[in-house]
Amino acid sequence: METILTISGLHKKYGKVHAVNNVSFEIKKGNVYGILGPNGSGKSTTLGIVLNVVNRTSGSYSWFGGKAETHEALKKVGAIIERPNFYPYMTAYDNLKLVCKIKGSAIEKIEEKLTLVGLWERKDSKFRTFSLGMKQRLAIASALLNDPEILILDEPTNGLDPQGIRQIRDIIREIAATGTTILLASHLLDEVEKVCSHVVVLRKGVVLYTGTVTGMISSDGFFEVQAQDNAKLKSALALNPAIGTIEEHEGRLIAYPTAPLEPAELNSYLFGQGIALSHLVKRTHSLEEQFLQLTSNQPQN
């Protein structure tokens, strides 16, 4: 799979503040990546560095396998890293027409991109009449005019109402379905879990996790179990070598495995111990639980 972006040992210091601290990860073609972290974690700074608008302190990055200089490579990149900024008294169409001239894109692309973001019917409306969500969608259309190989979005749903958030998420999914690689920065766990295939977790400029979203949340999970005699059930669970910690919660036992264990295996084992379960559910940790576990395990600066 083609590598779109490689970041190696990236650092950025602002005086005593180490905003980006030895960050390394790769972006592969055709995936949707989320850089996840609370405000101040270094997400926007990292994006600014690879887009050549923020100078790095040390480390390196390369676009498309280093086959082209950064300024040439960035012609194949679409990005929105600030609030949408268009001429307020110009129409949506005329604003994008101006962008086409700057980017050297075909004017014919305007209809295609405005249709994609659901704004073709508002093409003749002035930018100043647009809601925040519409402004953001126009910015996405603008970033797509040159048919980029990767689209970079910094907090794309920030400040939007629930309807606006859903519209942006639907657009991101639609763009991803065309094969365009997407890299978005967000502090919203829900956003990353719903639209991203891969995630990079940052905290205070340090990478805590990089990999698939599924890989992050699909740990060995845990079991919720209940029987007529929970005391006997707890004793039997404690004797199973695949079970570690056991907790009690609202009349049920929560059993955390230390190795892969399927519900059918656990049920068969307990039946062999003379225990008939009245409740058996296997759950995985949510992205939120995993994220909180990662960040809470890191020492404070």
LOVOZA-973330 format. One record per residue: y, x, z of N, C-alpha, C in turn; residue in one letter. Coordinates in Angstrom, 1 decimal. Atoms other than C-alpha are relative to their C-alpha. Layout:
Y,X,Z,Y,X,Z,Y,X,Z,A
...
END
This chain:
-1.2,0.8,0.0,0.0,0.0,0.0,1.3,0.9,0.0,M
-1.2,-0.9,0.1,3.4,1.4,-1.0,0.9,0.0,1.2,E
-0.9,-0.1,-1.1,5.7,2.6,1.7,1.4,-0.1,-0.4,T
-1.4,0.3,0.3,9.2,1.2,1.5,0.9,1.0,0.8,I
-0.9,-0.8,-0.9,10.8,3.1,4.5,-0.8,0.7,1.0,L
0.6,-0.8,-1.0,9.7,5.9,6.7,1.0,0.5,0.9,T
-0.9,-0.5,-1.0,11.5,6.7,9.9,-0.7,1.0,0.9,I
0.7,-1.0,-0.8,10.6,9.9,11.8,0.9,0.6,1.0,S
-0.7,-0.6,-1.1,11.9,11.0,15.2,1.5,-0.2,0.0,G
-1.4,0.3,0.1,15.2,9.3,14.8,0.7,-0.1,1.4,L
-0.8,0.0,-1.2,17.9,9.9,17.5,1.4,-0.3,-0.3,H
-1.4,0.2,0.0,21.4,8.6,18.0,0.6,-0.1,1.4,K
-0.7,-0.1,-1.3,23.6,9.5,20.9,1.5,-0.3,-0.1,K
-1.4,0.3,-0.1,27.0,8.1,21.8,0.4,0.6,1.4,Y
-0.3,-0.6,-1.3,28.1,10.5,24.5,-1.3,0.1,0.8,G
1.1,0.0,-0.9,25.7,10.0,27.4,-1.0,-1.1,-0.4,K
0.8,1.1,0.4,24.2,6.9,25.8,-1.0,0.4,-1.1,V
1.0,-0.4,1.0,20.9,7.6,24.0,-0.4,-1.3,-0.7,H
0.2,1.3,0.6,21.0,4.5,21.7,-1.3,-0.1,-0.8,A
1.2,0.0,0.8,18.1,5.5,19.5,-0.7,1.3,0.5,V
0.6,-1.1,-0.7,15.5,7.7,21.2,-1.4,0.3,-0.6,N
1.2,-0.5,0.6,12.8,9.4,19.0,-0.8,-1.2,-0.6,N
0.6,1.2,0.7,12.1,6.2,16.9,-0.7,0.4,-1.3,V
0.8,-0.2,1.2,9.4,6.4,14.3,-0.8,-1.2,-0.3,S
0.9,1.1,0.5,7.7,3.7,12.2,0.1,0.0,-1.5,F
0.0,0.1,1.5,6.9,2.8,8.6,0.1,-1.5,-0.4,E
-0.1,1.4,0.6,7.7,-0.3,6.5,-0.8,0.0,-1.3,I
0.8,0.0,1.2,5.0,-1.1,4.0,0.4,-1.2,-0.9,K
-0.4,1.0,1.0,5.6,-3.2,0.9,-0.8,-1.4,0.3,K
0.6,1.3,-0.1,5.0,-7.0,1.1,-0.2,-0.6,1.3,G
0.1,0.5,-1.4,5.2,-7.5,4.9,1.3,-0.4,0.5,N
-1.2,0.5,-0.7,7.7,-9.2,7.2,0.0,0.7,1.3,V
-0.1,-0.8,-1.3,8.7,-6.8,10.0,1.1,-0.5,0.9,Y
-1.0,0.4,-1.0,10.6,-7.7,13.1,0.2,1.2,0.9,G
-0.3,-1.0,-1.0,12.4,-5.1,15.2,0.5,-0.9,1.2,I
-0.2,0.9,-1.1,12.3,-6.9,18.6,0.5,0.8,1.2,L
-0.5,-0.6,-1.3,14.3,-6.0,21.7,1.2,-0.7,0.5,G
-1.2,0.6,-0.6,17.0,-7.2,24.0,1.2,0.6,-0.6,P
-1.3,-0.5,0.5,20.7,-6.7,23.2,0.1,1.4,0.6,N
-0.2,-1.3,-0.5,21.5,-3.0,23.5,-1.3,0.9,-0.1,G
1.3,-0.8,0.1,17.9,-1.8,22.6,0.0,1.0,-1.1,S
-0.1,-1.0,1.1,19.0,0.1,19.5,-0.4,-0.6,-1.3,G
0.4,0.6,1.3,18.0,-2.4,16.8,1.0,0.2,-1.1,K
-1.0,-0.1,1.0,21.3,-2.6,15.0,0.4,1.4,-0.4,S
-0.3,-1.4,0.2,22.0,1.1,15.4,-1.1,0.6,-1.0,T
1.0,-0.5,0.8,18.6,1.9,13.8,0.2,-0.5,-1.5,T
-0.3,0.5,1.4,19.4,-0.4,10.8,1.2,0.6,-0.6,L
-1.2,-0.7,0.5,22.8,1.1,10.5,-0.2,1.4,-0.5,G
0.3,-1.4,0.4,21.4,4.6,10.2,-0.7,-0.1,-1.3,I
0.7,0.0,1.2,18.9,3.7,7.5,0.8,-0.6,-1.2,V
-0.9,0.5,1.0,21.6,1.8,5.6,1.2,0.9,-0.3,L
-1.0,-1.0,0.3,23.8,4.9,5.7,1.4,-0.4,0.4,N
-1.3,0.3,-0.5,26.6,3.3,7.7,0.2,0.5,1.4,V
-0.1,-0.6,-1.3,25.9,5.0,11.0,-0.7,1.4,-0.2,V
0.5,-1.4,0.1,25.4,8.8,11.2,-1.0,0.2,1.1,N
1.0,-0.3,-1.0,22.2,9.9,13.0,0.3,1.3,0.7,R
-0.2,-1.3,-0.7,22.2,12.6,15.6,-1.1,1.0,-0.4,T
1.1,-0.9,0.5,18.8,14.0,14.5,-1.1,-0.9,-0.4,S
1.1,0.8,0.6,15.5,12.9,12.9,0.2,-0.2,-1.4,G
-0.1,0.2,1.5,14.9,11.7,9.4,-0.5,-1.4,-0.4,S
0.6,1.2,0.5,14.2,8.7,7.3,0.1,0.2,-1.6,Y
0.1,0.0,1.5,13.3,8.2,3.6,-0.4,-1.3,-0.6,S
0.3,1.2,0.7,13.3,5.3,1.2,-1.0,0.3,-1.1,W
0.9,0.0,1.1,10.5,4.6,-1.2,-0.7,1.4,-0.3,F
0.7,-1.2,0.0,8.6,7.8,-0.4,0.8,1.2,-0.3,G
-1.0,-1.1,0.3,11.7,10.0,-0.8,0.2,0.3,-1.4,G
-0.1,-0.2,1.5,11.6,9.6,-4.6,1.5,0.0,-0.5,K
-1.4,0.1,0.4,15.4,8.9,-4.7,0.9,0.3,1.2,A
-1.0,-0.2,-1.1,18.5,9.9,-2.8,0.4,-1.3,0.6,E
-0.2,1.2,-0.8,19.6,7.4,-0.2,1.0,-1.0,-0.8,T
-1.0,0.9,0.6,22.6,6.0,-2.2,-0.6,-0.7,-1.2,H
0.7,0.6,1.1,20.3,5.4,-5.2,-1.0,-1.0,0.5,E
1.1,0.9,-0.6,17.5,3.9,-3.1,0.6,-1.3,0.5,A
-0.6,1.2,-0.6,19.9,1.5,-1.4,0.4,-1.1,-1.1,L
-0.2,1.0,1.1,20.5,-0.2,-4.8,-1.1,-1.0,-0.1,K
1.1,0.9,0.0,17.1,-1.7,-4.3,-0.2,-0.7,1.4,K
0.0,0.6,-1.3,17.9,-2.9,-0.8,1.1,-1.1,0.1,V
-1.0,1.1,-0.3,19.6,-6.2,0.2,0.1,0.0,1.5,G
-0.1,-0.1,-1.5,21.1,-6.2,3.7,1.2,-0.9,0.4,A
-1.0,0.7,-0.7,23.1,-8.4,6.0,0.0,0.5,1.4,I
0.0,-0.6,-1.3,24.1,-6.5,9.1,1.2,-0.4,0.8,I
-1.2,0.5,-0.7,27.4,-8.2,10.0,0.1,-1.5,-0.3,E
-0.3,1.4,0.3,28.8,-11.7,10.0,0.4,-0.2,-1.4,R
-0.4,0.2,1.4,29.1,-13.2,6.5,1.5,0.1,-0.2,P
-1.4,-0.2,0.2,32.4,-12.1,5.1,0.4,-0.2,-1.5,N
-0.4,0.3,1.3,33.6,-13.8,1.9,1.4,-0.5,-0.1,F
-1.3,0.4,0.1,36.9,-14.9,0.5,0.1,-1.5,0.4,Y
0.0,1.4,-0.5,37.7,-18.2,2.4,0.4,-1.1,-1.0,P
-0.5,1.0,0.9,39.6,-20.0,-0.4,-0.6,0.1,-1.4,Y
0.8,0.0,1.2,37.1,-19.1,-3.1,-1.2,-0.8,0.2,M
1.2,0.8,-0.1,34.1,-21.3,-3.9,-1.2,1.0,0.2,T
1.2,-0.8,-0.2,30.6,-20.2,-3.1,-0.4,0.7,-1.3,A
0.4,-0.6,1.3,29.9,-19.6,-6.9,0.9,1.1,-0.3,Y
-1.0,-1.0,0.4,33.1,-17.6,-7.4,-0.2,1.3,0.9,D
0.3,-1.2,-0.9,32.3,-15.4,-4.3,-1.2,0.8,-0.5,N
1.2,-0.7,0.5,28.9,-14.6,-5.7,0.2,0.6,-1.3,L
-0.3,-0.6,1.3,30.3,-14.0,-9.1,0.7,1.3,0.2,K
-0.7,-1.3,-0.3,32.5,-11.3,-7.6,-1.1,1.0,0.5,L
1.1,-0.9,-0.5,29.4,-9.8,-5.8,-0.8,0.5,-1.2,V
0.7,-0.4,1.2,27.6,-9.8,-9.2,0.7,1.1,-0.7,C
-0.8,-1.1,0.7,30.4,-7.7,-10.7,-0.1,1.3,0.8,K
0.1,-1.2,-0.8,30.3,-5.3,-7.8,-1.4,0.7,-0.1,I
1.4,-0.6,0.0,26.5,-4.9,-7.8,-0.6,0.2,-1.4,K
0.5,-0.1,1.4,26.1,-5.1,-11.6,-1.1,-0.9,-0.3,G
1.0,0.9,0.2,23.9,-8.1,-11.3,0.3,-1.1,-1.0,S
-0.2,1.1,1.0,23.5,-10.9,-13.9,0.6,-1.2,0.6,A
-0.6,1.2,-0.5,25.7,-13.9,-13.4,-1.0,-1.2,0.1,I
1.0,1.1,0.0,22.7,-16.1,-14.2,-0.9,0.0,1.3,E
0.8,-0.1,-1.3,21.1,-15.0,-10.9,0.6,-1.0,1.0,K
-0.7,0.8,-1.0,23.7,-17.1,-9.0,-0.7,-1.3,0.2,I
0.7,1.4,-0.1,22.0,-20.5,-9.7,-1.3,0.2,0.7,E
1.3,-0.2,-0.6,18.6,-19.1,-8.8,0.1,0.2,1.5,E
-0.1,-0.3,-1.4,19.7,-17.7,-5.5,0.6,-1.1,0.9,K
-0.6,1.1,-0.7,21.9,-20.6,-4.5,-1.0,-1.1,0.2,L
1.1,1.0,-0.1,19.0,-22.9,-5.2,-1.0,0.4,1.1,T
0.9,-0.5,-1.0,16.7,-20.8,-3.1,0.5,-0.3,1.4,L
-0.5,0.2,-1.4,19.0,-21.1,0.0,0.5,-1.4,0.2,V
-0.4,1.4,-0.2,19.7,-24.8,-0.6,1.5,-0.2,-0.1,G
-1.5,0.2,0.1,23.4,-24.4,-1.6,0.5,-0.2,-1.4,L
-0.4,0.1,1.4,23.4,-25.0,-5.4,1.0,-1.3,-0.1,W
-0.8,1.2,0.0,24.9,-28.5,-4.8,1.4,0.2,0.6,E
-1.3,-0.3,-0.6,27.7,-26.9,-2.8,0.7,1.2,-0.7,R
-0.5,-1.2,0.7,28.5,-24.2,-5.4,1.5,0.0,-0.2,K
-1.4,0.1,0.3,32.0,-25.5,-6.0,0.8,-0.3,1.3,D
-0.8,0.1,-1.2,32.9,-25.8,-2.3,0.5,1.3,0.5,S
-0.6,-1.3,-0.5,35.2,-23.3,-0.7,-0.7,0.5,1.2,K
0.7,-0.6,-1.1,33.7,-20.9,1.7,0.5,-0.4,1.4,F
-0.5,0.3,-1.3,36.0,-21.9,4.5,-0.5,-1.4,0.5,R
0.5,1.3,-0.4,34.5,-25.4,4.5,-1.5,0.0,0.4,T
1.4,-0.1,-0.4,31.0,-24.1,5.2,-0.2,0.1,1.5,F
0.5,-0.2,-1.4,29.2,-24.3,8.6,-0.5,1.4,0.1,S
0.5,-1.4,-0.3,28.0,-21.1,10.2,-1.4,0.2,-0.7,L
1.3,-0.1,0.7,24.5,-21.8,8.9,0.1,0.1,-1.5,G
-0.2,0.0,1.4,25.7,-22.4,5.4,0.6,1.4,-0.4,M
-0.5,-1.4,0.2,27.7,-19.1,5.6,-1.1,1.0,0.0,K
1.1,-0.9,-0.1,24.6,-17.3,6.6,-0.9,-0.1,-1.2,Q
0.8,0.2,1.2,22.6,-18.8,3.8,0.6,0.5,-1.2,R
-0.8,-0.6,1.2,25.3,-17.8,1.3,-0.1,1.5,0.0,L
0.1,-1.4,-0.2,25.1,-14.3,2.7,-1.4,0.5,-0.5,A
1.4,-0.4,0.4,21.3,-14.2,2.1,-0.1,-0.1,-1.5,I
-0.1,0.1,1.5,21.9,-15.5,-1.5,0.7,1.2,-0.6,A
-0.7,-1.1,0.5,24.4,-12.7,-2.0,-0.8,1.3,0.1,S
0.8,-1.2,-0.2,22.0,-10.0,-0.6,-1.2,0.0,-1.0,A
1.2,0.1,0.9,19.3,-11.3,-3.1,0.4,0.2,-1.4,L
-0.5,0.0,1.3,21.5,-11.1,-6.2,-0.6,1.1,-0.9,L
0.5,-1.1,0.7,20.1,-7.7,-7.2,-1.5,0.1,0.0,N
1.4,0.0,-0.1,16.5,-8.8,-6.6,-0.6,1.2,0.7,D
0.4,-1.2,-0.7,16.0,-6.2,-3.9,-1.5,0.1,0.3,P
1.4,-0.1,-0.4,12.6,-4.8,-3.0,-0.2,-0.3,1.5,E
0.1,0.3,-1.4,13.4,-5.2,0.7,1.3,-0.6,0.4,I
-1.2,0.7,-0.5,15.8,-7.6,2.5,0.1,0.3,1.5,L
-0.2,-0.4,-1.4,17.2,-6.4,5.8,1.0,-1.0,0.7,I
-0.8,1.0,-0.6,18.6,-9.0,8.2,0.2,0.4,1.5,L
-0.3,-0.3,-1.4,20.3,-8.3,11.6,0.3,-1.3,0.7,D
-0.2,1.3,-0.8,20.0,-11.3,14.0,0.4,-1.1,-1.0,E
-0.4,1.0,1.0,19.9,-13.8,11.1,0.2,-1.4,0.5,P
-0.2,1.4,-0.5,19.8,-16.9,13.3,1.0,0.0,1.2,T
-0.9,-0.1,-1.2,22.4,-15.7,15.9,1.1,-1.1,-0.1,N
-1.1,1.0,-0.1,24.7,-18.6,17.0,-0.3,-1.3,-0.8,G
0.3,1.2,0.8,23.0,-21.2,14.8,-0.7,-1.1,0.9,L
0.6,1.1,-0.7,21.9,-24.7,16.0,-1.5,0.0,-0.4,D
1.4,0.0,0.4,18.2,-25.6,15.9,-0.3,-0.3,-1.4,P
0.3,0.3,1.4,18.4,-27.1,12.4,0.3,1.2,-0.8,Q
-0.4,-1.2,0.8,20.2,-24.0,11.1,-1.0,1.1,0.2,G
1.0,-1.0,-0.2,17.6,-21.7,12.7,-1.2,-0.3,-0.8,I
1.1,0.4,0.8,14.8,-23.7,11.1,0.2,0.3,-1.5,R
-0.3,-0.2,1.4,16.5,-23.5,7.7,-0.1,1.5,-0.4,Q
0.0,-1.5,0.3,16.9,-19.7,7.9,-1.5,0.5,0.0,I
1.4,-0.4,-0.1,13.3,-19.3,9.0,-0.8,-0.4,-1.2,R
0.7,0.5,1.2,12.0,-21.4,6.1,0.4,0.8,-1.2,D
-0.4,-0.8,1.1,14.1,-19.4,3.7,-0.7,1.4,0.0,I
0.7,-1.3,-0.2,12.7,-16.1,5.1,-1.4,-0.1,-0.5,I
1.4,0.1,0.4,9.2,-17.4,4.6,-0.1,-0.1,-1.5,R
0.0,0.2,1.5,10.0,-18.5,1.0,0.2,1.3,-0.7,E
-0.2,-1.3,0.6,11.4,-15.1,0.2,-1.2,0.9,0.1,I
1.2,-0.9,-0.2,8.4,-13.3,1.7,-1.1,-0.4,-0.9,A
1.1,0.5,0.8,6.1,-15.5,-0.3,0.1,0.5,-1.5,A
-0.2,-0.6,1.3,7.6,-13.9,-3.5,-0.4,1.4,0.0,T
0.4,-1.4,-0.1,6.4,-10.5,-2.3,1.1,0.9,0.4,G
-1.1,-0.8,-0.5,9.8,-9.3,-1.1,-0.3,0.5,1.4,T
0.2,-0.5,-1.4,9.5,-7.0,2.0,1.2,-0.4,0.8,T
-1.2,0.4,-0.9,11.7,-8.2,4.9,-0.1,0.8,1.3,I
-0.1,-0.7,-1.3,12.9,-6.3,7.9,1.1,-0.7,0.7,L
-1.1,0.7,-0.7,14.8,-8.3,10.5,0.0,0.4,1.5,L
-0.2,-0.4,-1.4,16.2,-7.4,13.9,0.3,-1.3,0.8,A
-0.2,1.2,-0.8,16.0,-10.0,16.6,-0.3,0.2,1.5,S
0.3,0.0,-1.5,16.1,-10.5,20.4,-0.8,-1.3,0.3,H
0.7,1.2,-0.2,14.3,-13.8,19.9,-1.5,0.1,-0.2,L
1.4,-0.2,0.1,10.6,-13.6,20.6,-0.6,-1.1,-0.9,L
0.5,1.1,0.8,10.0,-17.0,19.0,0.2,0.2,-1.5,D
-0.4,-0.3,1.4,11.7,-15.9,15.8,-1.0,1.0,-0.6,E
0.9,-1.1,0.5,9.5,-12.8,15.4,-1.4,-0.6,-0.1,V
1.3,0.5,0.0,6.3,-14.7,16.3,-0.2,-1.0,-1.1,E
0.1,1.0,1.0,7.0,-17.4,13.8,0.1,0.5,-1.5,K
-0.3,-0.4,1.4,8.1,-15.4,10.7,-0.5,1.4,-0.3,V
0.3,-1.4,0.3,6.9,-11.8,11.1,-1.5,0.2,0.0,C
1.4,-0.4,0.0,3.6,-10.2,10.3,-0.2,1.3,0.8,S
0.0,-1.2,-0.8,4.5,-6.9,12.0,1.2,0.1,0.9,H
-1.0,0.0,-0.9,6.6,-6.0,14.9,0.2,1.5,0.6,V
-0.4,-1.2,-0.7,8.4,-2.9,16.4,0.8,-0.4,1.2,V
-0.6,0.4,-1.2,9.3,-3.4,20.0,0.9,1.2,0.5,V
-0.9,-1.1,-0.5,12.4,-1.4,21.2,0.5,-0.4,1.4,L
-0.7,0.2,-1.3,13.8,-1.1,24.7,0.8,1.3,0.3,R
-0.9,-1.2,-0.2,16.8,1.2,25.4,-0.3,1.1,-0.9,K
0.2,-1.0,1.1,16.2,3.0,22.1,-1.3,0.6,-0.2,G
1.3,-0.6,0.1,12.6,3.7,22.7,-1.0,-1.0,-0.5,V
1.0,0.9,0.6,9.7,2.3,20.7,-1.1,-0.2,1.0,V
1.1,0.3,-0.9,7.2,0.5,23.0,-1.3,-0.4,-0.7,L
1.2,0.4,0.8,4.9,-0.9,20.4,0.4,-0.1,-1.5,Y
-0.1,0.3,1.5,4.5,-0.9,16.6,-1.4,-0.3,-0.5,T
1.3,0.5,0.6,1.8,-2.8,14.7,0.2,-1.5,-0.4,G
0.0,1.4,0.4,0.9,-6.3,13.7,0.3,-0.9,1.2,T
-0.3,1.0,-1.1,2.1,-9.4,15.7,-1.4,-0.4,0.5,V
1.4,0.5,-0.4,-1.6,-10.5,15.8,-0.6,1.1,0.9,T
0.6,-1.1,-0.8,-2.6,-7.1,17.2,0.7,0.1,1.4,G
-0.7,-0.1,-1.3,0.0,-7.3,19.9,-0.4,-1.1,0.9,M
0.3,1.1,-0.8,-1.0,-10.7,21.1,-1.5,-0.3,0.2,I
1.4,0.3,-0.1,-4.7,-10.6,20.5,-0.7,1.1,0.8,S
0.7,-0.8,-0.9,-5.8,-8.6,23.5,-1.3,-0.7,0.3,S
1.2,0.7,-0.4,-9.0,-9.6,25.2,0.2,-1.4,0.6,D
-0.4,1.4,-0.4,-7.1,-12.7,26.4,-0.5,-0.2,1.5,G
0.5,0.4,-1.3,-8.3,-14.6,29.5,-0.7,-1.3,-0.1,F
0.8,1.3,0.0,-10.6,-17.5,30.4,0.6,-0.9,1.2,F
-0.2,1.0,-1.0,-9.7,-20.7,32.3,-1.3,-0.7,0.2,E
1.3,0.6,-0.3,-12.9,-21.9,34.0,0.0,-0.9,1.2,V
0.1,0.9,-1.2,-13.8,-24.6,36.5,-1.4,-0.6,0.1,Q
1.3,0.6,-0.2,-17.1,-25.9,38.0,0.1,-0.8,1.3,A
0.0,0.9,-1.2,-18.1,-28.3,40.8,0.1,0.9,1.2,Q
-0.1,-0.9,-1.1,-18.5,-25.3,43.1,0.7,1.3,-0.5,D
-0.7,-1.1,0.5,-15.7,-22.9,42.3,-0.2,1.3,0.8,N
0.3,-1.2,-0.8,-16.7,-20.5,45.1,-1.2,0.7,-0.5,A
1.2,-0.6,0.6,-20.1,-20.0,43.6,0.3,0.5,-1.4,K
-0.5,-0.5,1.3,-18.4,-19.7,40.2,0.7,1.3,0.1,L
-0.8,-1.2,-0.1,-16.1,-17.0,41.4,-1.0,1.2,0.3,K
0.9,-1.1,-0.3,-19.0,-15.0,42.9,-0.8,0.4,-1.2,S
0.8,-0.4,1.2,-21.0,-15.2,39.6,0.9,0.7,-1.0,A
-0.9,-0.7,0.9,-17.9,-14.1,37.6,0.2,1.4,0.5,L
-0.2,-1.3,-0.5,-17.4,-11.2,39.9,-1.2,1.0,-0.2,A
1.2,-0.8,0.2,-21.0,-10.0,39.2,-0.1,0.4,-1.5,L
0.1,-0.3,1.4,-20.4,-10.0,35.4,0.8,1.3,-0.3,N
-0.7,-1.3,0.2,-19.5,-6.4,34.3,1.1,-0.1,-1.0,P
-1.0,0.1,1.0,-17.3,-7.7,31.5,1.3,-0.7,0.6,A
-1.1,0.6,-0.7,-15.0,-9.5,34.0,0.7,0.9,1.0,I
-0.8,-0.8,-0.9,-12.2,-7.8,35.8,0.6,-0.8,1.1,G
-0.7,0.8,-1.0,-9.6,-9.6,37.8,-0.3,-1.5,-0.1,T
0.2,1.4,0.0,-10.2,-13.2,38.9,1.1,-0.6,0.9,I
-1.0,0.7,-0.8,-7.4,-15.5,40.1,-0.2,-1.5,0.1,E
0.1,1.5,-0.1,-7.2,-19.1,41.3,1.3,-0.6,-0.3,E
-1.3,0.6,0.3,-4.6,-21.4,39.9,-0.3,-1.5,-0.3,H
0.1,1.4,0.1,-4.4,-25.2,40.4,-1.4,-0.5,-0.2,E
1.4,0.5,0.1,-8.1,-25.7,41.0,-0.9,0.6,-1.0,G
0.8,-0.7,1.0,-9.2,-23.5,38.2,0.0,1.5,0.3,R
0.0,-1.5,-0.1,-10.2,-19.8,38.0,0.5,0.6,-1.3,L
-0.5,-0.8,1.1,-8.5,-17.4,35.7,-0.7,1.3,0.0,I
0.8,-1.3,0.1,-10.9,-14.6,34.6,0.5,0.9,-1.1,A
-0.5,-1.0,1.0,-9.5,-11.5,32.8,-1.1,0.9,-0.3,Y
1.1,-0.9,0.4,-12.2,-9.7,30.8,0.5,1.4,-0.2,P
-0.4,-1.4,0.2,-12.2,-5.9,30.6,-0.6,0.5,-1.3,T
0.7,-0.4,1.3,-14.2,-5.9,27.3,0.0,-1.3,-0.8,A
0.1,1.2,0.8,-14.5,-8.3,24.4,-1.1,-1.0,0.5,P
0.9,1.0,-0.6,-16.2,-11.5,25.6,0.3,-1.4,-0.6,L
-0.1,1.3,0.6,-16.8,-14.8,23.7,-0.3,-1.1,1.0,E
0.2,1.1,-0.9,-16.7,-18.2,25.4,-1.5,-0.3,0.1,P
1.4,0.4,0.0,-20.3,-18.9,24.3,-0.8,1.0,0.9,A
0.7,-1.0,-0.9,-21.5,-15.6,26.0,0.2,-0.3,1.4,E
-0.3,0.2,-1.4,-19.7,-16.4,29.2,-0.7,-1.3,0.5,L
0.6,1.3,-0.4,-21.0,-20.0,29.2,-1.5,0.2,0.2,N
1.5,-0.2,-0.1,-24.6,-18.8,28.6,-0.3,0.8,1.3,S
0.2,-0.8,-1.2,-24.3,-16.2,31.4,0.1,-0.9,1.3,Y
-0.2,0.8,-1.2,-23.0,-18.7,33.9,-1.1,-1.1,0.1,L
1.1,1.0,0.0,-25.6,-21.3,32.9,-1.3,0.7,0.6,F
1.1,-0.8,-0.5,-28.2,-18.6,33.6,0.1,0.2,1.5,G
-0.2,-0.2,-1.4,-26.7,-18.3,37.1,0.0,-1.4,0.7,Q
0.1,1.4,-0.5,-27.2,-22.1,37.6,1.3,-0.7,0.2,G
-1.3,0.6,0.0,-23.6,-23.0,37.0,0.4,-0.7,-1.3,I
-0.4,0.8,1.1,-22.5,-25.8,34.7,1.5,-0.2,0.0,A
-1.5,0.0,0.0,-18.9,-25.5,33.7,0.5,-1.4,-0.4,L
-0.6,1.3,0.4,-16.7,-28.6,33.6,1.3,0.3,-0.8,S
-1.1,-0.4,0.8,-13.9,-26.6,31.9,-0.1,1.5,-0.4,H
0.1,-1.4,0.5,-13.9,-23.5,29.7,0.9,0.1,-1.2,L
-1.0,-0.2,1.1,-10.9,-22.4,27.6,0.3,1.5,0.0,V
-0.4,-1.4,0.2,-10.2,-18.9,26.2,1.4,0.0,-0.6,K
-1.4,-0.1,0.4,-6.5,-18.1,25.8,0.3,1.4,-0.3,R
-0.6,-1.3,0.3,-4.6,-15.2,24.3,1.3,0.1,0.6,T
-1.4,-0.1,-0.5,-1.4,-13.8,25.7,1.0,-0.3,-1.0,H
-1.1,0.3,1.0,1.7,-15.1,24.0,0.8,1.3,-0.2,S
-0.9,-1.2,0.3,4.1,-12.6,22.4,0.9,0.2,1.1,L
-1.0,-0.1,-1.1,6.5,-13.4,25.2,-0.7,0.7,1.2,E
0.7,-0.7,-1.2,3.9,-12.4,27.9,-0.2,1.5,-0.3,E
0.3,-1.4,0.4,3.0,-9.2,26.0,1.3,0.8,0.0,Q
-1.3,-0.6,0.0,6.7,-8.4,25.5,0.5,0.3,1.4,F
-0.5,-0.2,-1.4,7.6,-8.9,29.2,-0.9,1.0,0.7,L
0.9,-1.0,-0.6,4.5,-6.9,30.2,0.4,1.4,-0.5,Q
-0.4,-1.3,0.6,5.6,-4.0,27.9,1.3,0.5,0.7,L
-1.3,-0.4,-0.4,9.2,-4.0,29.0,0.1,0.2,1.5,T
0.0,-0.1,-1.4,8.5,-4.5,32.7,-0.7,1.3,0.5,S
0.7,-1.2,-0.4,6.2,-1.5,32.7,0.8,1.3,-0.2,N
-0.8,-1.2,0.3,9.0,0.8,31.5,1.0,0.3,1.2,Q
-0.9,-0.3,-1.1,11.0,2.6,34.2,1.5,-0.2,-0.5,P
-1.4,0.2,0.2,14.7,1.8,34.4,0.7,1.3,-0.1,Q
-0.8,-1.2,0.1,17.2,4.4,33.4,1.1,0.0,1.1,N
END
